[in-house]
């Protein structure tokens, strides 16, 4: 009798465990290297492609995105962004020590890490830490296959006036159905994240991807004309929850995972 009950109970517990793991929300580090010159860009490219990304793959960290601005101007300075997904914050906490213990990484990163003070490989580095939204707990690496420099990876940051308004905007994406609408319209979202450490809090960030600018514009037109969106944006439960929208456009480097 006990053996007969054991197997169904085991299977139930196994299924529940798998469901919990599947819904566990990821964390992301969005690191930006600010660059003063093309020479610095080339040196940072070399470090990322030959040292950091191979090491992260060795540590079972997959789907690392590396992006550059579509245009370089006063609003979009020369930079490289690296998006690293992590199962837990413990991964971030231990990453540096693991890297410094990896001989292959240290050898490949030597010139970058030990650059002279008067000839650094970048100007400054900034880091934002995010937690995935409930309705998209795992990253979806972009499925696009067209020429990388033609692609448009749109990174948006929605700032809110207060913590309460920020929480309301996050709820608009989740319970309100904004994520579902983006999915239905084929926006190829990579992630939606709550910023838990950054310079412009309270804010959320998300990235959508398109084959080219024409595709991007057509998708946003369909969004603006959607009856679902036009009903949602007038919902009295979700008013005045974004005080500033910062939108930037990027393309993936050749060594980016997607």
Phi, psi and omega in degrees: 000314182295322178295323180295326179279333188296314185296311177300322179294318179298315180296323178295313180297321179297318180294317179297318179299316179297322180295317180297316180296321181295328183266358180297129185280131178285167170243156179227140166253124175251102185255133181242125172263117178270129191239145179262344187205165175296326179297317176296320179300315180296320180292321179289321174305314182298317179296313183294314186285327186258342183240299189291307184297318175300322179293318179298320177298322178297328179272011178068026174263111187249171177057051176272123181261139177231125190227151176232151181295143179297323177228151178246116179206194184296330179272340182230079183294160177302128185196167171226129178253138178237122180252115184245116177277144182220141179292323180217166176291341177300327178300313179294319182299324186258357188297312183300315181295323178293320179297317183288346175267353183268113186295320180296317178297311183298324179290316181290331184265002189306308183296325181288312184289328185253024179300146179295153185298331182264010176211062183286157181278354176202166181276300178218162174234135179241151182222134175240136178249131183231156173241131184300148177294155178301318184279355171215076187287345180236146176295145170246103178300135186302135181274003186297147183232357181288177179308131188296321182289343177274340183292152176241114174254110188262117180254120181243142174237121178254112177267146179239155183291327183220167177299320181296318179293324176297313178300323179294320180291322175299317178296327178297323177291316185277276183296328182287338175098012181293321177298315180301322179293315176303318179297313182299328183269000175074043181280354178051055181291137176274315179201159166232130185220141171277123179285119179254351173203119182183177188271347186235034180288154359281131178204158173243162178221150173207160181231128173242156188226145185218153182297326182195180183296321180298318177296318179300312182296321180294320179296317181290330175294319179294326177294313181297329182268359183291129175300327179297313180293318182294334173281318183294319185289342178259001178297125183297342179284345186232050182258144173057038182260001173233121180260341181205133179242115176254118181242128179229150184242135184225168169229153182278141176291166181294335181261000175296149181289346178202000000 
